[in-house]
Structure formats: structure tokens, C-alpha cells
């Protein structure tokens, strides 16, 4: 297979082609009986790049990926990278108004979409004058068949060498406002979130090193959450650039039993989930069906996008002896920043992360904190995004330049421990101010979920005449149990200060979470207000 016409850069397209040339016959993508080698994926993405170019798509144009988890999702991203175009994620749960806003804000020029979304897309298309090309999966194979597989021809279309300065955009979920497009350089996202070609080790120093590292990569990685969120496709690209295979679940809804069976069938070694929302049902499935499953291939379970509570980590580690449970910390605006690892018998700690050298806590004046016990804002320098697409004000607030150093400060708070680790407290925008004290929901939620009668919990604040806000626990109880406020209060006070303990309890049939597993604090607060405030 021919290599790039010029020396490879840290463009994500060039990097993929280096790996494809090094291990052309290794499985790259597996989904629902389909198995594609790196050679085949490279050829197919060349074809898609030619098709997009024939529709007028080229360098700098934005390509919407409006799909469920499929092989075509990752192929669309790679094809866009090959053209120096900019793919971006679309939340498939959006209704028309949200979809119209997103595609308009992103200046979408093309969209690759699932046929299920045709009616919704047709409804908003008249309001999107920049949208020139739309490709349904119904016509995807025909588009590829009609296009050239020639890699060199794609480079001729691009007209100038690809670069590590080419762009990648990730739209946030909009949990604290309207979705925002986070702009990364390819080189920065490769090192900041895609593993640098050697996840867990020293990153490569030049693109050609992937020729040496990729053949050694044997991981079979299964990202269990939707690709439309960063964690899943970040881990998929981490696997591909390291020479591994990405196993894609064809299921459109989370089914823990089917997920475990896919781990067994494909001999998955690396499973990515999102916090307790995934882990708890998976533990229950192991408890009920563990004797029927052989998941001995699994070496690592990584949680990204939401932290695991200590009780859940301990349970997973004990049930899966020999499997490391890795909790990670990071954000769309900062990439990966820290980890905490649990194994059988090691004992689990809370969200106390060993951070990378580029991460620090900043005080209110945005100066680095060096004294243990002090609360500050988590920040990262070095490999960080350029900013938010078309939003200079929010870019300036989130990516300040301090003493000549550019930082990413997304909004999470933490406290510095004596050993240099940082305990995550949570997002400042959802913190609760009760009697002048700040309460971060995540640490109270973790304490609540350690109670045997609690299946899931979200903590919010509601108005209080005396305290300003009071802490409320919105709880989904385990089947056959009805926990009381008194028993939960006693349990929580064993783990956090008394002022953080919930003053009210609202029991619900099911906790609502985003597809990624993150808490829906808006919904929980509305539920609490409806139940408690006259």
C-alpha cells in the first residue's frame, strides 16, 4: 500500500495512514458480523473522501456526523480528516429546534446520517443555506462504489500538505447551556486525548514512530457509550492509532447482558464505560449471569466522562480479578488529565486522581495552588484547544492566558492533597451554596450510592429561607427497598461532613441521565422542586 506523497505530519489522517501501511491486514473495525482490516478502512475512507470532494467539500468545511455507533461513524471522521475537512458530532437525541441550532452554529456543509433521521433533517434543511451535501447510510455503499480508492488522488484534491494544525471540533452536550464547539488542533488532540500513539507509555515523538509501535498493539477495545460523545470516539481513535481493533456494539440502547456477551464473543481486552450509570447494571448482570459468561479476556475497564463511586469500583474489581478498574478525569476542553486505578484487594478510594504534569489547581486569581487542603479550579496547560467555535467571550473565559501561559479552565473544582493528588469535587455550576458552605453534588452522590438500598442518586439544591439552598437527594431505590431519609442521612454522615448530608429525599422510579451517563441535574432539580416546594 503506498504511503503518503509527503512526509507524514501529525494530521490525524496522515497518522491513520501510517498505521494502515504498517499493519494493513489487521482487523481495525468490527461491528455486527462485519470485519474490516486497516487496508479496507483506508480504501473505504479514500472513496468517501473522493465522494465528499465531488460534492464540493474541501479543506476547512464542516461535516456533520449524525449517526448511531457504526463503522461508518469512524469512517466519516477519517474521510473528512483526509480532505482536511472538519467532522463534528451530532447528538441523535436532539429534536428539530436543537438540531437546527447545532447545524447552523457549526456551519455544516455536509452531513452523513442514519435513514431514521431523514424526516428530522428534512425539516431543518431549509434553514441551513450552507448545507450542500447529505449522504444517508442507505446510499453510503453506492457512494463508495462510485468513487475512487486512490489515496494520492485525495492529496491532489487537498492541494497542500496536511498538517498538525488541521482542525477537529467536538460539540459539548449542552448540560450547562447551549452546545459549544470545542476546537482542537489535530496534533493537540492526538497527544491530549488520543493516547499519543502509545497509551499508558511515552507518546511517539514523530509520526513515523507509529510504524514501530502499531505492530505491537494488540488491544481489542470496546467503547460502550455513543460515539456522539467524546469519550467513546476518543477511545476508539486511541485504539486505532495504537494498532488495536475497535469492536463496535450494534445496539442502540444500553443492554448490560448483551454488552458482556459481546466482550466474551470478541475477546475484548479494553472496555470503556461511563460511570456508575453503566457500571451498576453491569455488576447486576454479572451477579445474575456471571456463571454463563467468560469475560476472562478483559484486562482494563476504563470509565470516562463520569467518575465511579468507590463501592462500585470495589465490586467490579472483586468480581473481575485480574482486571484493572481505571477511573479517568478530563473534559472536552482539556482532554485526559488524571487517573485512579483499582484492582482486586487494593481497596477503592474516591475521586482522588493522579494528574498529569500539565494539570494544576488555580485559585480565584488564577494562580497555581501549592498548599494542601486548598480548593481551586482544575486547569490544564500545554495541549489544550484553541477555543470555542464562534464564541470569543466564552473562549476568553475558559482559555485564559496567565503570565504568558495559556490554560484550559472548564469549571471543575478540586482540592490538593498532601501527596500531590487532587480530589475532584465537581462542576462549580452545579455546586450548592447552603449556609455559606459549598456542597459539590458528586461527593454526596458517591456516599449515597454506597448504601445497599440505593441503585442511583443525583443531588441538587432547592431554595431554602434559612440556608439559601438545602441539599436534596433524588434517589432510585433498589427493587424491593424503600430507604428513608433518616437511614441515608446516617450513612452519608459516615463519609462526608454533616452540612453536606441531604435534608430532603425524593424517591423516583428511575434516574434520568444523558446517553453518556452524565447526571441530568436540570431534570433532578425540577423533580425536587415539584415534590418539595409549594
URWO-V175371 format. One record per backbone hydrogen bond with DSSP energy under -1.0 kcal/mol. CO is the residue of the C=O (numbers start at 0). NH is the residue of the N-H. Records with the same first field share a line. If there is no record, write none. Layout:
BEGIN
CO=NH ; NH
END
This chain:
BEGIN
10=14
11=15
12=16
13=17
14=18
15=19
16=20
17=21
18=22
22=25
23=38
25=37
27=245
28=35
29=247
30=33
33=30
35=27 ; 28
36=40
37=41
38=42
39=43
40=44
41=45
42=46
43=47
44=48
45=49
46=50
47=51
48=52
49=53
51=56
52=55
57=60
60=85
61=108 ; 109
62=87
63=111
64=89
65=113
70=74
71=75
72=76
73=77
74=78
75=79
76=80
77=81
78=82
79=84
80=83
83=59
85=62
86=168
87=64
90=93
94=98
95=99
96=100
97=101
98=102
99=103
100=104
101=105
102=107
103=106
108=131 ; 132
109=63
110=134
111=65
112=136
113=116
114=117
116=120
117=121
118=122
119=123
120=124
123=126
124=127
127=130
132=110
134=112
135=138
138=142
139=143
140=144
141=145
143=146
150=154
151=155
152=156
153=157
154=158
162=165
163=186
165=185
167=183
169=181
173=176
179=171
180=388
181=169
182=385 ; 386
183=167
184=188
185=189
186=190
187=191
188=192 ; 193
189=195
191=335
194=197
195=203
197=200
205=208
206=209
207=210
208=211 ; 212
209=213
212=215
213=216
218=244
219=268 ; 269
220=246
221=271
225=228
228=232
229=233
230=234
231=235
232=236
233=237
234=238
235=239
236=240
238=243
239=242
244=220
245=29
254=258
255=259
256=260
257=261
258=262
259=263
260=264
261=265
262=267
268=298 ; 299
269=221
270=301
271=223
272=303
274=277 ; 278
275=279
277=281
278=282
279=283
280=284
281=285
282=286
283=287
284=288
285=289
288=291
289=292
294=297
298=323
299=270
300=325
301=272
302=327
308=312
309=313
310=314
311=315
312=316
313=317
314=318
315=319
319=322
323=300
324=341
325=302
326=339
328=336 ; 337
330=333 ; 334
334=330
336=355
337=328
338=353
339=326
341=324
342=345
349=351
350=423
352=421
353=338
355=358
357=380
359=378
360=368
361=376
362=365
366=362
370=373
373=415
375=413
376=361
378=359
379=407
381=383
386=182
387=390
390=394
391=395
392=396
393=397
394=398
397=408
399=406
401=404
404=401
407=379
410=427
411=377
412=424 ; 425
413=375
414=422
415=372
416=419
420=416
421=352
422=414
425=412
426=429
427=430
431=438
433=436
436=433
438=431
439=442
440=444
441=445
442=446
443=447
444=448
446=449
447=450
450=453
452=477
455=475
457=473
459=471
461=469
463=467
466=434 ; 468
467=463
469=461
470=502 ; 503
471=459
472=505
473=457
474=507
475=454 ; 455
477=480
483=487
484=488
485=489
486=490
487=491
488=492
490=493
491=494 ; 495
496=499
497=500
503=472
505=474
511=519
513=516
517=513
518=520
519=523
520=524
521=525
522=526
523=527
524=528
525=529
526=530
527=531
528=532
END
